[in-house]
Amino acid sequence: MSQILISEEALHWKEVAHQVAEEVVRPIAKEYDERQEYPDEVRQAFAEKGLLGVWIPKEYGGHGAGIVALCLVIEELSRACGGVGVAYAVNALGSFPILVGGTEEQKKLWLAEVASGEKMIAFCLSEKFAGSDAGGMRCEARLEGDEYVINGEKKWTTNGGIATLHTVFAVTDRNSKSRRISGIVVEKGTPGFTVEKVEDKMGIRAVPVVETHFNNVRVPVGNLLGGRPGMGFKHAMQTLDYARPGVAAQGIGLAQGALEYAVTYALRRKQFGQNLASMGVIQDMLGRMAAKVEAGRSLVLRAASAVDAGDKAVVNRLAAMAKSFSTDIAMEVTTDAVQIFGGYGYMKDYPVEKYMRDAKITQIYEGTNQIQRMVIARNLMKEAQSFSHLADYIPVETYEGYDSEPVD
Ligand SMILES: Cc1cc2nc3c(=O)[nH]c(=O)nc-3n(C[C@H](O)[C@H](O)[C@H](O)COP(=O)(O)OP(=O)(O)OC[C@H]3O[C@@H](n4cnc5c(N)ncnc54)[C@H](O)[C@@H]3O)c2cc1C
């Protein structure tokens, strides 16, 4: 079993992120949430401080600090602003398909551009009619000579309009069941590739989420990830296993940030002649909130460590556990923080309602929490063979028609 491993380097990047969060992000979080605009100074800080190279291996221009470091950075940024947390994390999401499926040449070119902060990247998997069922996508890429011609639409592209590179998943073989989809890198400015509807969101308002449209978009065949068609769905699923600990870290950052505001407020707000913090009921709430955050953080680090260790047997279920558990915690803790602020918590003048709005999406994107629990359950059923002897201790009369095949 892989252990939780936090390197000195990971702690260094956490510290760098903490500084960026407190000096650059927190002071402008409210303003950019209101304006629903991407803060350019944050983008510059990411690049200047080297934060965009944290998860990218050294041989491709990054710092090679791994997924634990990535999660610590996401937590620190999200603690100050959930929108900025995902504006950063989505670059990891967009680059993972290249990392897991790209050729050496592709990794050297595109990952280096992301690591340096020269190019931001987005991940285009979801479509209007294909969300949880991403495999049901319709966007198509047809091979014509030495080019792929892409037609269709992608929904919910986070970083769309800001990003220069896009990892786009499209159907390259309609008739194949297992090799239907391929990942293709599309650059901003390619004729026919447009950013359409910009979404007006409940939370994470500092990062754009848009529809991307493809109208006879021609890209060189060399942009096909891995140089082999049909590998896209596998690469997309592997990507989500790598990226979900980061969404979980976003949830933990939001929960931690809201908890800190709640404690700060509870120590100062007086009712009935005493601080809220001295009231047993409030202490009970704060105690529960803090324990949940710590439990979620441990799970995030466990899942991220498994990715770093290449512990394939457990990555899928741990990533799903960390994502669903920590983001549910984010929703619970941010809601409790609003409760501790009372009526003021519900007001936009006060910081905690934003945490609650930002937290909601973490339960939805990169696979809803319902889907995560299905993933966990399927893993459990696959493992059932290892404890099948327990059946000997259960009376058999309820097993009529039992089929020894595991549920799929
Ligand atoms: C703000 C935002 C940013 C996003 N960013 C990106 C991005 O950058 N790139 C990208 O590719 N995608 C992105 N997404 C898409 C996101 O991953 C999807 O919204 C998500 O996967 C859910 O898909 P859906 O919205 O179509 O919901 P649906 O799949 O329609 O699900 C609706 C409800 O049904 C439930 N459900 C569906 N199927 C099942 C089932 N089999 N069993 C039980 N329950 C089920 C779901 O849990 C959910 O509660 C983003 C979405 C949002 C809202």
PDBQT file of the ligand as one rigid body, heavy atoms in Angstrom, charges set to zero:
ROOT
HETATM    1  C1  LIG A 501     -18.806  25.290 -14.058  1.00  0.00    +0.000 C 
HETATM    2  C2  LIG A 501     -18.500  24.024 -14.803  1.00  0.00    +0.000 A 
HETATM    3  C3  LIG A 501     -17.217  23.822 -15.301  1.00  0.00    +0.000 A 
HETATM    4  C4  LIG A 501     -16.934  22.677 -16.028  1.00  0.00    +0.000 A 
HETATM    5  N1  LIG A 501     -15.693  22.525 -16.613  1.00  0.00    +0.000 NA
HETATM    6  C5  LIG A 501     -15.484  21.522 -17.498  1.00  0.00    +0.000 A 
HETATM    7  C6  LIG A 501     -14.292  21.469 -18.285  1.00  0.00    +0.000 A 
HETATM    8  O1  LIG A 501     -13.390  22.310 -18.157  1.00  0.00    +0.000 OA
HETATM    9  N2  LIG A 501     -14.189  20.492 -19.218  1.00  0.00    +0.000 N 
HETATM   10  C7  LIG A 501     -15.148  19.556 -19.394  1.00  0.00    +0.000 A 
HETATM   11  O2  LIG A 501     -14.977  18.683 -20.252  1.00  0.00    +0.000 OA
HETATM   12  N3  LIG A 501     -16.278  19.554 -18.638  1.00  0.00    +0.000 NA
HETATM   13  C8  LIG A 501     -16.485  20.523 -17.716  1.00  0.00    +0.000 A 
HETATM   14  N4  LIG A 501     -17.646  20.568 -16.979  1.00  0.00    +0.000 N 
HETATM   15  C9  LIG A 501     -18.649  19.523 -17.166  1.00  0.00    +0.000 C 
HETATM   16  C10 LIG A 501     -18.901  18.666 -15.916  1.00  0.00    +0.000 C 
HETATM   17  O3  LIG A 501     -17.864  17.760 -15.751  1.00  0.00    +0.000 OA
HETATM   18  C11 LIG A 501     -20.274  18.044 -16.081  1.00  0.00    +0.000 C 
HETATM   19  O4  LIG A 501     -21.216  19.074 -15.827  1.00  0.00    +0.000 OA
HETATM   20  C12 LIG A 501     -20.502  16.876 -15.146  1.00  0.00    +0.000 C 
HETATM   21  O5  LIG A 501     -19.697  15.798 -15.520  1.00  0.00    +0.000 OA
HETATM   22  C13 LIG A 501     -21.976  16.427 -15.121  1.00  0.00    +0.000 C 
HETATM   23  O6  LIG A 501     -22.512  16.343 -16.387  1.00  0.00    +0.000 OA
HETATM   24  P1  LIG A 501     -23.934  17.054 -16.706  1.00  0.00    +0.000 P 
HETATM   25  O7  LIG A 501     -23.807  18.454 -16.229  1.00  0.00    +0.000 OA
HETATM   26  O8  LIG A 501     -24.241  16.855 -18.125  1.00  0.00    +0.000 OA
HETATM   27  O9  LIG A 501     -24.968  16.318 -15.776  1.00  0.00    +0.000 OA
HETATM   28  P2  LIG A 501     -25.741  14.933 -16.112  1.00  0.00    +0.000 P 
HETATM   29  O10 LIG A 501     -24.784  13.913 -16.563  1.00  0.00    +0.000 OA
HETATM   30  O11 LIG A 501     -26.915  15.250 -16.977  1.00  0.00    +0.000 OA
HETATM   31  O12 LIG A 501     -26.260  14.539 -14.671  1.00  0.00    +0.000 OA
HETATM   32  C14 LIG A 501     -27.414  15.129 -14.074  1.00  0.00    +0.000 C 
HETATM   33  C15 LIG A 501     -27.662  14.468 -12.716  1.00  0.00    +0.000 C 
HETATM   34  O13 LIG A 501     -27.915  13.072 -12.918  1.00  0.00    +0.000 OA
HETATM   35  C16 LIG A 501     -26.990  12.295 -12.166  1.00  0.00    +0.000 C 
HETATM   36  N5  LIG A 501     -26.635  11.106 -12.939  1.00  0.00    +0.000 N 
HETATM   37  C17 LIG A 501     -26.240  11.029 -14.243  1.00  0.00    +0.000 A 
HETATM   38  N6  LIG A 501     -26.010   9.770 -14.582  1.00  0.00    +0.000 NA
HETATM   39  C18 LIG A 501     -26.239   9.015 -13.497  1.00  0.00    +0.000 A 
HETATM   40  C19 LIG A 501     -26.173   7.629 -13.221  1.00  0.00    +0.000 A 
HETATM   41  N7  LIG A 501     -25.789   6.722 -14.141  1.00  0.00    +0.000 N 
HETATM   42  N8  LIG A 501     -26.508   7.197 -11.993  1.00  0.00    +0.000 NA
HETATM   43  C20 LIG A 501     -26.883   8.084 -11.008  1.00  0.00    +0.000 A 
HETATM   44  N9  LIG A 501     -26.952   9.421 -11.219  1.00  0.00    +0.000 NA
HETATM   45  C21 LIG A 501     -26.641   9.867 -12.440  1.00  0.00    +0.000 A 
HETATM   46  C22 LIG A 501     -25.793  13.196 -11.931  1.00  0.00    +0.000 C 
HETATM   47  O14 LIG A 501     -25.059  12.811 -10.783  1.00  0.00    +0.000 OA
HETATM   48  C23 LIG A 501     -26.458  14.551 -11.781  1.00  0.00    +0.000 C 
HETATM   49  O15 LIG A 501     -26.906  14.707 -10.452  1.00  0.00    +0.000 OA
HETATM   50  C24 LIG A 501     -17.930  21.698 -16.209  1.00  0.00    +0.000 A 
HETATM   51  C25 LIG A 501     -19.211  21.907 -15.680  1.00  0.00    +0.000 A 
HETATM   52  C26 LIG A 501     -19.511  23.054 -15.010  1.00  0.00    +0.000 A 
HETATM   53  C27 LIG A 501     -20.912  23.259 -14.526  1.00  0.00    +0.000 C 
ENDROOT
TORSDOF 0
